[in-house]
Amino acid sequence: MPISANDTKRKSWIEVPKNSDFPIQNIPFGVFLTKENVVTVGTRIGDSAIDLGALQQLGYFSGIDLTDDMFMQDTLNDFISDGKKTWRLVRNRIADIFDENNPKLRENENHKNIIIFNIDEVEMQLPVLIGDYTDFYSSKIHASNVGKMIRNEENALLPNWPQMPIAYHGRSSTIIPSGIPVHRPLGQTLPPDATTPVFGASRSVDFELETAFITTDANIMGEMIPISEAEDYIFGMVLLNDWTARDIQKWEYMPLGPLLSKNFATSISPWIVTMDALEPFRIASPKQNPSPLPYLQQKGKHSFDINLEVAIQPEKTEATIVSKSNFKYMYWTMNQQLTHHTSNGCRINSGDMMGSGAISGPTKDSYGSMLELTWGGEKPLKLNDGSERKYINDNDTVIIKGFCENSQVRIGFGEVSSKLLPPFVRK
């Protein structure tokens, strides 16, 4: 089935500001609370939020086989479960409805008042009920940088890293949408030169610049998803900030990896950009050496040219961009991550989320974490207001943005923005 929604000649009768992340060729999916306090599944064109529940009730999806309440829910899970054919049919239909040459909704003021909101009038929610969250460690540059700090340059990567996508299981209960603040976590740390740990607030809270993909129901327990089919089970992508307490992590990660240093908060952007929308931005991933085992081998272009940036904004002052990176630097692809995840028969469900791991580029200004940008705190960053940062300070806001762009179209994710607050105080 053609992806007619991607037609770069198409224009919408909804105004789209110049350099918007959300032209009619994007059509992401999310969940929002309307000014009438109704939760609905929606999409976005320009600065307009579109109520897909109302659109469905008014008959605009007639001819597409959808359950009556498909978009009148507080998550996208059921829609995602319907699979790739339905996603494409719906996205193509939305593009047709809002095409400048289609008067059906454009000329119906009563319907428009019910369906279309200004983006400032809605409150974005978590788009899916995330049952399981896995965070990969798939940037070779990031893994090498961390390995150099922990070990040495000769042993930066452990022997298993080039052989398979490494990951850990995260905590879905603390995944939050953009705009929700995060409290500085408490935990055990081992002070320098000490032999006994102490308990208290982390002194080294960090961001990790990541993306994540959202899956549909993919397999039954015991079944592996072949690498050739993996992308059929990926609905779309979001931006992700995998908050990390480096001092807690340093003490707890051996022998089983991170726990409290990671699971206190994970922030994501609220709009899921579909793989169909990202299709024009396919790019080859870095050459893999040694060649992966046969079950992970693939040919063709399986990465995406997604520009990424991170800014730190102290309270009541301007933001400073501290990193500019790109998803194309990822060593392991999303397809390889999903296939490896299921290679032991692990079941994958609708709404599961899989993070990329910190995305670091080849230059010092493209690293995906403060750990790398300041090289473990040895080289503090200077912000535009004159202050310095080794890690994130209380009341700093971390802002991650991402977009794809060519000569014809720009497809963006918006942002994931989260403020770090002091430790939680029980009243």
N, C-alpha and C positions, 0 to 999 in steps of 0.2 A: 504494500500500500504506500503510495507516495506521501511524503511529508509536505503537504501543501502549505502548512503553517509557516514553513521556512522561506517562502518566496520573498526575496529581498526587495522586489518591486512593490510589494503590498504596503499600503498605508492605512492607518486607522482613522476613523472619524473622532476618536478620542485624542485630544492633544497630547503629544509626547514631547517633553522638553529635549533640547539638543543635548547629546551625550548621556541620555537616560540609559540606565541599565535595563529598562523594561519596555522596549519597543514591541509592536505587535508580533514580531518574530520570536519573542521569548516565551510568553505565556507560561510562567511558572505556576506552581500550585502551593497553597498554604491554607492556614486556618486563622480566622480572625473573629473578634467580638465587635459587633456593630454598635452604633450609637443607641440603638434600641435594646442593647444587651442580649442580642441574639448571636450565638456562635454558629458560624457557617464555614464551609469549604469555599475557597475563593481563588481568584487569580488577580494579576495586576497588569495594567497597561499604563505606561507613563506614571502619573501620580494618582491614578484612579484604582481603587480596590473594587473588584467585581464579585458580587455575591452569586456563586454558582448554584447554591440552593434555590434562590429565587429564580434564577434563570431556568433551572430545571422545572420548578413548579409552574412556570408560565409557558412551558412547552417548547422551549428553544432547543432541547436535545431530542426531540421526537425522531424516531427512526434509528436511534442508537439504543442498544439493549442494555439498559441500566436499571437497577432496582429503584423503586420509587423514592427512596430516601438517600440515594447515593451521596448527594452533596449536602444533605441536611444533617450532618453529623459533626462531632467535635474533633475528628481525626480523619486523615486520608487513608487509613489502613484498608478499608473495604475497596476503595477505588484502586489502590495499588494492587490489591489481590486480584483484580479483574484482568490484569496482564497487559502486555505491550499493545495488542490490537486495540483495546478499549482506550488506552492512554492516547494513542495516535488519533483515533476517531474523534475523541473529545477535543483534543487540542486543535485539530483541523477545523472542527465545527466552531470553536470559539474564535479562531482567526477569521472565519467567514462572517460570523455575526458582527464582528467589530471592524470589518473591512469598510473603507470609506465609500465603496460602491454599493453597499447593502443597506437599504433604507428601513428594513423591517423593525429593528430596535431603535435605530437612529432617529426615526420620526415618531416614536411612541414615547411621549414625555412621561406618561403615568408609569410605564414599565421602567424607564430609565431611573426615575426617582426611587424605585424599589430596589433596583439591581446595582446601581453605581454609587460609590461613596468616594469622597476625597480620602487619600491615604492617611491624612491626619485625623480623620474621624473614626478610625478603627484601631483596635488594639490587637497586635499580632500575638498568636498563641504558638505553642509547640505544634508543629504540623502533623506529627504522627505519634501514636502510642508506641514508644520504643521498648520492645520486649527485651532485646539483647543488644549490647554495645561492645564492639571489639575495636581496639586501637592498634593499628599496625605501626611498624618502625621501618618505613620503606624508602626513606631518602638516604642514599649512600653517602652523600656529603654530610648530612646531619649525623648519621651513625659514626662516620669517620671522625668528625670533630669531637663528638662526645668520647669516643674511644681514645683519642689522643690525650684528652684531659685526664681520663681515668687510668689509662694504662700508658702507652707510648705510641709513637708513630708507626713502628714496625708491627705492633699488635693491635692497631686501632679497631679493626673488624675481627670479631670472633669467627672461627672457622665455619659455623653454620649460616652466618649472615648472607653470604653470596649464593647459598644453595636454596633458600626458601624464604618467603615473606614471614618475618618474625612479628609476633603480636602478643598482646595481653588482653584479658577480658576486663572491661571497665564496669562502671556502675550506672545503669540507666536512670535510677531514681534522682540523680542530681544533674541530669541534662536539662538545660534551660534555654529559652529563646533569648535573642538579642534584647537588651534593655533591662534585664533582671540583674541587680547587683550581686556581687559575690563577697562573702566574708573571708578575711584572712584566716586560714585554718590553724588549729592547734595540733600538736603532735610531738612525738619524741624526736630529739636530735642529739647528736654527739658533738659537743663543742670541740674546737681544735685543742689538741693535746690532752683531752679528757679521756678517762677510761669508763666513766659512768654517764649514761644519757640523762638528759633533763627533759621536762615536759613544759611546753609553752607555745607561744605563737611563732609560726614560721617567719624567718627573717629573709627568706629568699624566694618569694612568690614570683613565678615566671609565667609568660604566655608561651604557647606553641602554635605557630601558624600552620593550620591544617585545613584540609577539606574532608568531607565524608560523603559516602554514598549510601542511599537508602534502597533496600532490597524488597522484592516481592516474594511470595511463597515460591520456593525454589526446588525443593526436593523432599523425599520422604527419608526418615531416619535410616541410615546405612547407605544412602545413595550419594555418589560423588557427582558434582556438576562438571561436565567436560569443559575444558578451556574454550572450545569452539562455541559453546552455548552460554557461557557465563554472562555476557553482556545483556542477553535477553531478560535476565532477572534483576537488572539494575534499573530502578525507576529514575533516579536523578541524583543531584549533588547539592550539598550545602557548604558554606564556610564553617569552620570549626576552630574554636580556641580551646585547646586542651590545657586548662590551668594546671600548673605544676608547682609544688613546694619542693624546691631543690634540696634544701637541707634535710627535710624529712625523708625525701627519696634516697639521699646518700646513705642514710643510716638503715633504712628498711629494705632496700631493693635486693640485697643478697640474703638467702639464695633464691627466693621465688619471685622477685620483681616488685614493682610498685603496688601500693595499696592506698594508704591514706594520703600519700603525696599527690595522688591523681584524682581520687574519687570524690573530692569535696565539691567540684564544679566542672562542668563542661558546657560551654556556650556555643550555640549554633545560630546561623542566620535563619530567618523564618520562612523564606521562600525556597522551595525545592525547584531547581532548574533541571528540566528533563534532559535525558541523554539525546533525545531528538533535537532539542534546541542547540545542543553543543556539537551536533554532527559536523557543521562547517569548519570546526576548529580542531579536527583530528590532526595528530602529529605523531611521528615515530618516537618511541621511548628510547632512552639511552641503550647502547649495545650492552648486552649482558655477558659477562665473562667471569667464570666459566659458563658455558651454555647450561640452562636449567635442565633438570630431568625431564623426560618426554612429556609427562602429564602437565607441565607448566610451559611448554613451548608453544609459541604462537607466531604467526606472520602477519605483516600489515601494520597499520597505524592504530595503536590502542591507547595512546595518551592524548592529552588535550592542551592546547596553548592557552592557559588561563593566567593572566597577570594578577599578581597578589601583592598586597601591601599592608603593613602594620604601622599604626600610629599610636603614640602615647600622649594623652591629654591630661596634664595636671588640672586640679580643680581651679576653675575661674581663669583659665589662660588658654592659649592656642595649642593645637595639637602639633606634634613633631613626628614626621614619618621616619621611622627607625629601620625599616626593612622593606625592600622590594624584591620579590621572588617570582617564581613561575611554577605551575604544576608540572610542566614538561620535564623538570629535573628529576621527577620521581623515578627510581630505579625499577621498582616492582609496580606493575599495572594493577588496576582495579580488577580486571579479569583474573589475573594470577592470584590476587588476594582471595577472591571469592572461591576459585577452584581449590586453592590450597586449604581454605577454611573448611570445605566440605569433603576433602580427600579422605578423611577418616569416617565419613558418614554423618557428620554434624548437620543437624537440621537447620535450615534458614527460613525465617518467616517474614511475612509482610510487615514492614516497619522496622526491621532490624537495621542498625546503623553501624557502619564500619569506617573508622577514621584512618586517614592516610599516614599519620605520624607527622612530625614536624617537617616542613618542606623548606629545605635550605638550598640556595643557589651557590654558584662557584666563587662569588666574591664576598668580601666581608660585610658589605652592606645588603646582602641578600640572604643572610642567615635567618633561620626560622624560630629563634628563641633568644632571650636575653643571655642565657648560659653561653651561647656562642658569640653573640654580638659584643659582650663584655669579657669574653673568654674567662668565664668563671668568676667574674667580678674584678678581674685584674685591670681592665681597661674600661672605666665607666663611660657611659654615653652622655653627651651634653645635649640638653633639650633647648628649644628656641627661647625659653624664658630664662636661660642661664643656669638652671639647676642641672644636677647630674643624677644618673640612675645606674646602679649596678643591677637591681631587679625592680619590681613594681612597688611603688609606694602606696600607702593608704590614700584613698580618694583619687588615685589615678584612674583614668578610663582607657582601656585598650580597645582600639578600633581596627578591625580587619575588613578589608574590602577586596573584591575580586571581580574581574570582567574579562571577556574575550572580545577581540576587535579585529576586523579586517577592513578593506576598503569599502565594503558594502553595508556592514551591520555591526552593532555592538550588542553583545548579550552579557548581562551582568547578574550578580548575585545580591546586590545591595550591600549590606554590611552586617557584621556581628559586633556589637558594641556593649561592653560590660565594665562597670565601675567596681574597683576593689575597695571594700569597706574594712574598717578595723574588725577584730575578732567579735563574734556574736556575744552579746551580753544578755543573759536571761533576766527578764524583769519580774 
